[in-house]
Amino acid sequence: MKTLESDLADAHPDVQWAMNFCAGWIGVHDTNYRARCVKLGKKTGLYKDDPVAKNCTPSYLPEFIRIEAAKRE
């Protein structure tokens, strides 16, 4: 998590996407890190304003984690 938090904002866009993807699934599957992953998404704001097709899950961490975690509860 420390690497994600320190490097995500400044990483190459391809690496950002992969790091964001990992942080999202960590937040979904590990409730101990969920709040930290949501906070990371809010801090970086990555993908916040990206358009999302109907019935698709956004890549913005707070929304991604909320939606995907709800599917598994």
N, C-alpha and C positions, 0 to 999 in steps of 0.2 A: 504494500500500500504506500509506503514512503516514496518509492520510486515513481509510482503513478502520480502522487500528489506533487512531487517536486518537478517532474519532467513533462507532464501531460501538456501544459499550456504552451510550451516552447518547442515541442517535437515537430518533426516533419509531418505534413498532413496525413500521409499514409500510416505513419507510426501513431499519430494521434487517434486515428480511427481504431486501430488495433488496441491501443491502450484503453480507449473509451469503451470498446466492446468488452474487454476483460473486466474493467471496473463495474460495468453494468451487471455482468453475470455474477461477480463477487457479491455485489449488493443484493441481488435476487436470492442467491443461495446461502449466504452467510449473514444471518441477522446481526451478528456482532459487528459487522462492518457496514451494514446497510446505511445508517445515518451518515457515516463518514463518506461513503460513495455518493450519496445524494448531495452532501455539502460540497464535494469536489465538483460535481456537475454544475451546481449553482455558481460556484466560484469561477469556473472557467467559461461557463455559458456556451460551451461547444454544442453545436447543432440545435440550439434553442429556437432559432427562427427558421429552421429548415422546413419546407413544406413536407407534409406526410400524406400519402394516399389514404383514402378511406379504408378502414379496417386494418391498417398497418401500424406497427408499434414505432414510435419516434425514437431516434437515437439520443435525444437529450436525456441525460442520466436520471434526473428526478422522475420524469415521466416514464421512461423505460423501466426503471426499477419498480415504480408503483404498479404499473400495468402487469408486468411479468410476475412479480411477487404475488399479486392478487390471483393470478391464474393457478398458482401452486398452493394456495392456502385453503 
